[in-house]
Amino acid sequence: MDCIVCKRLYGAPMNQRMSDLPPERCEPGGPAFRYVGVDLFGPFHVKVGRSEMKRYGCLYTCFTTRAIHIEKLDSLQTDAFINGFVRFTARRGYPSKVWSDNGTNLVGARAELARSVRDLDRSLIVRETRRRDVEWSFNPPSASHHGGVWERMIRSVRKVLFALVIKCPRMIDDVLQTLFCEAESIVNSRPLTKCSDDASDESPLTPNHLLLLQGNSPLSWGAFHDADPYHKHWRHVQHLAKQFWKRWVSEYLVELQRRQKWNSESPNLSVGDLVLIMNENSPRGSWPLGRVQEVRVSRDGLVRSARLKTQFSELTRPITKLVFLEGSL
């Protein structure tokens, strides 16, 4: 299909081979929550005196252990978000790098939440976190699939909270905070590896095993004797942590490598290419044209997002929102 008009009317959006896991997802030896993704959800209505107020949840997802941490935000002001981040770092330590969505990436979120997130002062957030050598990275606009590692956790938390909130429709702040902690504990107790029906097999690995060195209940590690090479406490802990990490690498990491879609490599978009920019809120005939000004090349040398110049503005979009019309492909 070489006709430009036909491409504008019937051309399919571009796609690219699914990228490999980033090094941050499988880096051994680091503490939990060293690399995290952040997302917001809500609002939840709580009773304060005779009035009703809105509260929000801020979820942090660890890239390696897949554990989550939930902070309650009293509002979606930038100061409230930064205070929540300070509470998170006080309990979990400062991360090395943080990823988060743009406001346009909130899939399934209420319009009010999406508007509030777009109003957050991102430059202030980056400045405040940079003081602690924390690198903050925002995904391209309209690229929710770039944050699937934490989007899936938001869905899991919503399921748990929905079941709990129904039983307590008129909550107070203390109850909501407790619900967030319960939801965090439940999600962190989920199995990361396959469950076996054989009683002799080991229990499935959970994020709590990696955070607490135990699951839902205390585990008995057996007796250790003087002849045991791990009779010292610090050697014992190191041995257990190493065993957990080995199981994570051998049982869980290999499951993450499976590509369910985007298996084949496609030609890269180039500077100067002419594309059609998708907009789900308008009919296809009114989608704007864009000229590629800059391409974002990933670690594997493939292009998955680009900066575009339209008739009236410049914007950044993933290639899954672009329909190729004319150029070097």
C-alpha positions in Angstrom: 0.0 0.0 0.0 2.1 2.9 -1.4 -0.8 5.5 -1.8 -0.6 8.2 0.8 -4.4 8.6 0.9 -4.9 4.9 1.5 -2.3 5.0 4.3 -4.1 7.9 5.9 -7.4 6.0 5.7 -6.4 2.4 6.4 -2.8 2.3 7.5 -2.1 0.4 10.8 -0.1 1.9 13.7 3.6 1.0 13.8 5.0 -1.5 16.2 8.4 -2.7 17.2 9.9 -5.9 18.7 9.4 -6.0 22.5 12.5 -4.8 24.2 14.6 -6.9 26.5 14.2 -6.6 30.2 16.1 -3.4 31.4 19.1 -4.1 33.6 17.3 -2.5 36.5 14.8 -5.4 36.4 17.4 -8.1 37.0 20.3 -6.5 38.8 21.5 -8.7 41.8 22.8 -7.6 45.1 21.0 -4.3 45.5 18.4 -3.4 48.2 14.7 -3.6 47.6 13.1 -0.4 46.1 16.4 0.6 44.5 14.6 1.0 41.2 10.9 1.9 41.4 7.9 2.9 39.3 5.3 5.3 40.8 1.6 5.6 40.0 -1.4 7.2 41.6 -4.9 5.9 42.1 -8.1 7.0 43.8 -9.9 9.1 44.9 -11.3 7.6 48.2 -13.9 9.5 50.2 -13.3 9.8 53.9 -15.2 11.5 56.6 -13.5 14.4 58.4 -15.8 15.9 61.0 -19.1 16.6 59.3 -17.5 17.0 55.9 -16.3 14.5 53.3 -12.8 14.7 51.9 -10.9 13.0 49.1 -7.8 10.9 49.6 -5.5 9.2 47.1 -3.1 6.4 47.0 0.5 6.6 45.7 1.9 3.2 44.8 5.7 2.4 44.5 6.6 -0.8 42.7 10.1 -2.4 43.1 11.5 -3.5 39.8 13.5 -6.4 41.1 11.5 -7.9 44.0 8.1 -6.8 42.6 7.1 -5.7 46.0 4.9 -2.6 46.5 4.7 0.2 49.0 1.5 2.4 49.3 1.4 5.9 50.7 -1.8 7.8 51.5 -1.9 11.3 50.0 -4.3 13.9 51.5 -4.4 15.8 48.1 -2.8 15.8 44.7 -0.9 19.0 45.3 2.8 18.8 44.4 3.8 19.4 48.1 1.6 16.4 49.2 3.2 14.2 46.5 6.7 15.2 47.6 5.8 14.6 51.3 4.6 11.1 50.4 7.9 10.5 48.6 9.8 11.6 51.7 7.8 9.2 53.9 8.5 6.4 51.4 12.3 7.0 51.4 12.3 7.3 55.2 11.0 3.7 55.5 12.4 2.1 52.4 15.6 4.1 51.6 16.3 6.4 48.7 16.0 4.8 45.3 18.6 5.3 42.6 16.0 5.9 39.8 12.3 6.4 39.7 10.0 6.0 36.7 6.5 7.5 36.4 3.8 8.2 33.9 2.7 11.4 32.4 -0.8 12.6 33.2 -2.0 11.4 29.8 -1.0 7.8 30.6 -3.5 7.0 33.4 -5.4 4.2 31.8 -8.9 3.7 33.3 -8.4 6.6 35.8 -11.1 9.1 36.5 -10.8 12.3 34.5 -10.4 14.3 37.7 -7.4 12.2 38.7 -5.8 12.5 35.3 -6.3 16.3 35.3 -4.7 16.6 38.8 -1.7 14.5 37.8 -1.1 16.6 34.7 -1.1 19.7 37.0 1.7 18.3 39.2 4.9 20.5 39.0 7.3 17.9 37.5 10.2 20.3 37.5 9.8 20.8 41.2 9.6 17.0 41.8 12.8 16.4 39.8 14.7 19.2 41.6 13.7 18.0 45.0 14.6 14.4 44.3 17.9 15.3 42.6 19.1 16.7 45.9 19.3 13.1 47.1 20.9 11.9 43.8 17.6 10.3 42.7 17.1 10.2 38.9 13.5 10.7 37.9 12.3 9.6 34.5 8.9 10.3 32.9 7.5 7.9 30.2 6.5 9.4 26.8 2.9 10.8 26.7 0.2 8.4 25.6 2.5 5.4 26.2 0.9 3.5 29.1 2.4 0.2 27.9 5.8 1.6 28.8 4.8 1.4 32.5 3.2 -2.0 32.6 5.4 -3.1 35.5 3.5 -0.8 37.8 0.2 -0.5 36.0 -0.4 -4.2 36.7 0.2 -3.6 40.4 -2.3 -0.8 40.4 -4.9 -3.2 39.1 -4.1 -5.7 41.7 -4.4 -3.2 44.5 -7.7 -1.9 43.2 -9.1 -5.4 43.3 -8.1 -5.8 47.0 -9.3 -2.4 48.0 -12.6 -2.7 46.2 -13.5 -5.7 48.3 -12.4 -4.0 51.5 -14.0 -0.6 50.9 -17.5 -2.1 50.2 -17.5 -3.3 53.8 -16.7 0.1 55.1 -18.3 2.8 52.9 -18.0 5.7 55.5 -14.3 5.6 56.3 -12.1 7.8 58.3 -8.4 8.6 57.6 -7.2 6.0 60.1 -9.3 3.2 58.5 -8.1 4.1 55.0 -4.5 4.1 56.1 -5.0 0.6 57.6 -6.7 -0.6 54.4 -3.7 0.6 52.4 -1.3 -1.4 54.7 -3.5 -4.5 54.5 -3.6 -4.2 50.7 0.2 -3.8 50.6 0.7 -6.9 52.7 -1.8 -9.0 50.7 -0.2 -8.0 47.3 3.3 -8.6 48.7 2.2 -12.1 49.7 1.2 -13.1 46.2 3.3 -15.9 44.6 5.8 -14.9 42.0 6.6 -18.4 40.9 4.3 -21.3 40.0 2.4 -23.1 42.8 2.9 -26.8 43.0 0.4 -29.4 44.3 3.2 -31.6 45.6 3.6 -31.1 49.4 7.3 -31.9 49.2 8.0 -28.9 46.9 9.1 -25.6 48.3 6.5 -22.9 48.8 6.3 -20.4 46.0 8.4 -17.3 46.2 6.7 -14.0 47.2 7.9 -10.4 47.5 7.6 -10.7 51.3 10.3 -13.5 51.2 12.7 -11.0 49.6 11.7 -8.1 51.9 11.3 -9.9 55.2 13.1 -13.3 54.5 9.8 -14.9 55.4 6.3 -15.3 53.8 3.0 -14.9 55.6 4.1 -16.9 58.6 7.5 -17.4 60.3 9.6 -20.1 58.6 11.7 -22.5 60.5 15.2 -22.8 59.0 16.3 -25.8 61.1 19.2 -26.3 63.5 22.7 -25.1 62.8 25.8 -26.7 64.3 29.3 -25.6 64.9 30.5 -27.6 61.9 28.0 -25.8 59.7 29.7 -23.2 57.5 26.8 -20.8 58.2 26.7 -21.1 62.0 27.4 -17.3 62.4 24.2 -15.2 62.1 25.5 -12.9 59.4 26.6 -15.9 57.3 23.2 -17.5 57.9 21.3 -14.5 56.6 23.6 -14.1 53.6 23.1 -17.8 52.8 19.3 -17.5 52.9 19.3 -14.3 50.9 21.5 -15.9 48.2 19.1 -18.9 48.1 16.2 -16.7 47.6 17.9 -14.7 44.9 18.8 -17.9 43.1 15.2 -19.1 43.1 14.1 -15.7 41.9 16.5 -15.8 39.0 15.9 -19.5 38.0 12.1 -19.6 38.6 10.7 -16.1 38.1 13.1 -14.2 35.9 12.8 -16.8 33.1 9.0 -16.3 33.1 9.5 -12.6 32.4 11.5 -13.2 29.3 8.5 -14.7 27.4 7.2 -12.3 24.7 3.5 -12.7 24.1 3.4 -10.1 21.3 5.7 -7.8 19.3 8.1 -10.7 18.5 9.4 -9.5 15.2 11.7 -6.6 14.6 10.5 -3.8 12.3 12.4 -1.0 10.4 13.2 2.0 12.5 11.5 5.3 12.1 13.9 8.0 10.9 14.3 11.8 11.2 12.3 13.4 8.4 9.6 10.7 8.0 6.0 11.8 7.6 3.5 10.1 10.0 -0.1 10.3 11.0 -0.6 10.9 14.8 -3.4 8.9 16.4 -5.9 10.6 18.6 -8.5 8.4 20.1 -10.7 11.4 20.9 -11.2 12.5 17.3 -12.2 10.7 14.0 -9.4 9.4 11.9 -9.9 11.9 9.2 -8.9 14.8 11.5 -5.8 13.1 12.9 -2.8 15.6 12.4 0.2 15.0 10.3 3.7 15.1 11.9 7.3 15.2 10.7 9.8 13.3 12.8 12.3 15.7 14.4 14.1 13.3 16.7 14.0 9.6 17.4 14.6 7.9 20.8 16.9 4.9 20.3 16.7 2.2 23.0 19.6 0.2 24.3 19.0 -2.5 21.7 19.2 0.1 18.8 15.5 0.1 18.1 13.3 3.2 18.0 10.1 3.1 20.1 9.3 6.8 20.5 9.9 10.0 18.6 9.6 13.8 18.9 7.3 15.2 16.2 6.6 18.6 14.7 3.0 19.3 13.7 1.5 22.3 12.0 1.0 24.0 15.4 3.2 22.4 18.0 5.9 19.8 18.9 5.1 16.7 20.8 6.5 13.3 21.8 4.7 10.0 21.0 5.4 6.3 21.0 5.5 4.6 17.6 2.4 2.6 18.6 0.5 5.9 18.2 1.9 6.7 14.8 0.9 5.6 11.3 3.8 5.7 8.8 3.0 7.6 5.6 6.2 8.5 3.7 9.9 8.3 4.3 12.8 6.0 4.6 11.1 2.8 5.7 
